Every structure is written in structure tokens, then in C-alpha cells.
Amino acid sequence: MENIRSMVNDIKNNIKSLTDELTEIQSKCPHEHTSLRYYEDTKSVLKVCDDCGKIIGYPTNEELKENDYL
């Protein structure tokens, strides 16, 4: 049982470390290339950086029209 607990803690620590690393990379990215993506779970279209995968925000109505979402 102790071995399982140790393995779980190691995995959680790795996830935390990788999440921190991803956040740092995304904060340094200039987000020059973006696209619009539809997310089924939230039923919304969001603007996403093509390079780092960070959600930038909501697109404008003009961007929605240009990409055939309206």
C-alpha cells in the first residue's frame, strides 16, 4: 500500500511540475498564430494559440464571421 501511495505522490508531483513548466512556456509565447476552435463541453468558440495551445479568449464577431461560425 505504501508503494502505491509513493507512486501516486510521484505522479502528482510530475503533473504539478509539468503544469508549471507549461504555464511558463505559454506566458513567454507571443501568440502570433491563432485559430478558432469549438469546444463541445462548453459549447463555445474560443481563440487559441496554434504554437503553445493556450486559450487566448473569445473571438470578435468579425472573427467568427470570417471563420464561418456566424
C-alpha positions as CSV (number, residue, x, y, z in Angstrom):
1,M,0.0,0.0,0.0
2,E,2.9,2.4,0.8
3,N,4.3,1.7,-2.7
4,I,1.1,2.8,-4.3
5,R,0.9,6.0,-2.2
6,S,4.5,6.8,-3.2
7,M,3.8,6.2,-6.9
8,V,0.7,8.4,-6.7
9,N,2.6,11.2,-5.0
10,D,5.4,11.0,-7.6
11,I,2.8,11.2,-10.4
12,K,1.1,14.2,-8.8
13,N,4.5,15.9,-8.3
14,N,5.3,15.3,-12.0
15,I,1.9,16.7,-13.1
16,K,2.5,19.8,-11.0
17,S,6.0,20.3,-12.3
18,L,4.9,19.9,-15.9
19,T,1.9,22.2,-15.4
20,D,4.2,24.9,-14.0
21,E,6.6,24.4,-17.0
22,L,3.7,24.6,-19.5
23,T,2.4,27.8,-17.8
24,E,5.9,29.4,-18.0
25,I,6.2,28.5,-21.7
26,Q,2.8,29.8,-22.5
27,S,3.5,33.1,-20.7
28,K,6.6,33.7,-22.9
29,C,4.8,32.8,-26.1
30,P,3.9,35.9,-28.3
31,H,0.7,34.1,-29.6
32,E,1.3,35.3,-33.1
33,H,-0.6,32.4,-34.8
34,T,-4.1,31.8,-33.5
35,S,-7.1,30.0,-34.7
36,L,-10.7,29.5,-33.6
37,R,-11.8,26.2,-32.0
38,Y,-15.2,25.0,-31.0
39,Y,-15.3,23.3,-27.6
40,E,-18.2,20.9,-27.2
41,D,-18.0,20.7,-23.4
42,T,-18.6,24.5,-23.1
43,K,-20.5,24.9,-26.4
44,S,-18.3,27.9,-27.2
45,V,-15.8,29.1,-29.8
46,L,-12.5,30.2,-28.4
47,K,-9.4,31.8,-29.8
48,V,-6.4,29.5,-29.2
49,C,-2.7,30.0,-29.9
50,D,-1.5,27.5,-32.5
51,D,2.0,27.4,-31.1
52,C,1.5,26.8,-27.4
53,G,-2.1,25.8,-27.2
54,K,-3.1,28.5,-24.7
55,I,-6.7,29.7,-24.8
56,I,-6.4,33.4,-25.6
57,G,-10.0,34.4,-25.2
58,Y,-13.2,34.8,-27.1
59,P,-13.2,35.8,-30.8
60,T,-14.8,39.0,-32.0
61,N,-18.0,38.8,-34.1
62,E,-15.9,39.7,-37.2
63,E,-13.5,36.8,-36.5
64,L,-16.5,34.5,-36.1
65,K,-17.9,35.6,-39.4
66,E,-14.5,35.2,-41.2
67,N,-14.3,31.7,-39.9
68,D,-17.9,30.7,-40.8
69,Y,-19.1,30.4,-37.2
70,L,-21.8,33.0,-37.8
